């Protein structure tokens, strides 16, 4: 979690609209801390459930951006909001989480009934799937240029610090699989296999992988 001052300075690097003098930075920062706290709670859920599996599995990393923007706070579709864990997953509104379930072979429906979000998150954890919000842009609407600026200006700072922390907290876990799944938005903004090799090695070292990451979507 970064300070409000660091948060303001970070978002101002994304584009001109983030330099608007009318932004209520305190409210924006409170929004950031809410979602980031929810993600940290999810990370603890992942660790607890991943560590119950025997024999241990390789962690499979997934990169997302952040909580979606454009909705009232708190966003009703944020996957890691524990207030939603007892609710059934929605096939459209929760499409990112649903897509991870489909990709990793988790049934998001049983007998045509949508399963609870919390149950799906636990089951993903039990097969080693860890989803990471890379950016502090929770609840903020982003366009293509914003996303490119995020990769250029914030990935090496904010995101790398977060990956180092995750790597330290999963130091004893298996990570022999270097494949990292990313969203279309991240792929198109530069988090793909054209990435500078030095930055790839930084990600490898941060997460404790046994080789440079191979990105796919």
N, C-alpha and C positions, 0 to 999 in steps of 0.2 A: 504494500500500500504506500503510495507516495503522498507527500504533503500537498495542501491546496496550492501553495505557490508553485511547486513543481508541476502540478496538474495543469494550472493555467499556462505556464510556460510551454508545456508539452503540446497542448491543444492549439496554441497560437502558431505552431509550426505547420499545422495541417492545411491552412488556407485563409484567405482574407476574411471570410465570415466569422472566424474565431478571434478576430481582433476588434469586433464590434464593442464599443464602449458600454452598450446597454446590456451586455450579458451579465446575468446574476450568477457570478462565479461560485458563491456560497451554495446556492441551490444545485448547481451543476455538480459541484464537488460532493455534496451529500448524496446525490444520485450515484456518482461513481463509487463512493464508499459502500453504499447499499449493495450494489451488484457485485463488487469485488469481494465483499464479505460473504455473499452467497456463493461465489465461486470457491473461495477458500474453504467454506463449509463442505462443498461438494468434494474438494480435494481430500479432505479428511475422510469423507464417506468412501471415496475411492480407495484410500490406503487401508482402511479397516476391512473392507470387503475383499480387496485384492489379496491381502495377507492371510485370509482364511483358506485360500485355495491350495490344495496339495495334490500333486507336485506343483511348485510355482510355475507360472507362465511368464513369457516375455511381455513387458509393457508395450502396448501399441499406441503411439502418440497420434493425436488428431489436433490440428490447429484450426481454431475459429477466430473471428475478429473480436467480437464483444457483443454485449446485449444489443439487439436491434434498436434502431431509432424510429422516430416519427409517431410515437404513441404516448399517451399520458403515463406518468410515473406512478407506480412501478409497471413496467411493460408486462402485459399479460401473457407474453409468449417466451419469456426468458427461461431457458431450459433448466437453469440451476437454482431457481427461486424455490426454496424449500416449502413455501406456502402453497405451491402447486403440486407437491409430490403425491398427494392423495388423489389428484384429479386424473382422469383418463387422458392419454396423449391424443392430440387432435391431428388427424392425418394431413391437414393443410397448414394450419397455424404453427404446428410443431414439426415442420417438414425437415429441419436440419437434424433434429434428434431422431426422427423417424428414419431418415436416410442412413444415419450411422447404424441404427438397429438392423436395417435391411442389409447394409454392406457387410456387417460383422456376423450375420446369421442369427440375430435375435428376433424372435417373433413379437411384433408390437401389437398383435391381435391374437386372442384365443377364442375360438368359436365365434368369430366375427365381432367380438367385443374388444374395444380398445383397452389396453392394459394401463395401469397406473404409471405415471411418469417416474416416481421414485423407485418402483420395482424395476423399471427398465434401466435406470441409472445404476442400480446395484448390480443387475445382471451384466451390464457392460463392464463394470469394474471387475467382476469375478472372472471375466475372460481377458482382463488386462488392458481394456480400452480406457485411455485417459485423454479427455478433451480439454484443451487449454485455450482460454480467452487470451489472445496475444496483446490487445491494445486497451488503453484506458478510455476508449470512446463509447462507453456504455450509454445507451439511450440517445446517441447522437446520429443524425442522418448524415450519410456519407455518399459522395459521388466518386467517379473514377479518378479524378485528379486528387481528391482527398486521400484516397486509398494509396495512390502512388507516393504521395508525400508522407503518409504514415510509414510506408516501407523505407523510404529514403531517410527520414528524419527521426523516427521513433523506434524502429525495430532494433537497431543497434544499441539503443539506450534502454528504454522502458522494457521492451520485450525480452532482451537478453538477460536483464537482471531477474526477471520472473523465471526464465528458463533455468538460470543458475540455481535459484532457490528450489525449483522443482527437482532439478538434478540432485541437489544435496539431500533432499528429503526422500529420494528414491534410490539413494546410493547403493543400498543392499539388494535392490531388485534386479531381475534379469532384464536385459535390454539388447539381446542379440539381433533383434530385427531392426534395421535402420530405416525402414520405410515409414514415412510420415504422411498421413492423409491430410489434405488441405481443402478448403472451400474454393469454389470457382473464383470468388472475389479476391482471395489471397493469391491464388495462382496467377491471375491476370495482373496483379499489382506487383509481382516480382518474387513471391515465395514459391519458386519452382526450380527446375534443374538447370536453368541458365544462371542461377545465383553465383556470385563470386565465390571461388573455392575457399578463400580465407574466411568468409562469413559462414560457409557450410561447416568448416572445421570448428569455428566458435560455437555453433549450435551443437555439434558433436561433443565438444568438451563440456558445454553447459549441461546437457542432458545425460552425459556419461554413456554415449553410444560407443560401439566398438568400431565405427567408421563414419565417414561423412553421410549425412542423411540423403535418402532418395525420396523426393517428393512425388506424390501422385494425387489425383482427385477422382 
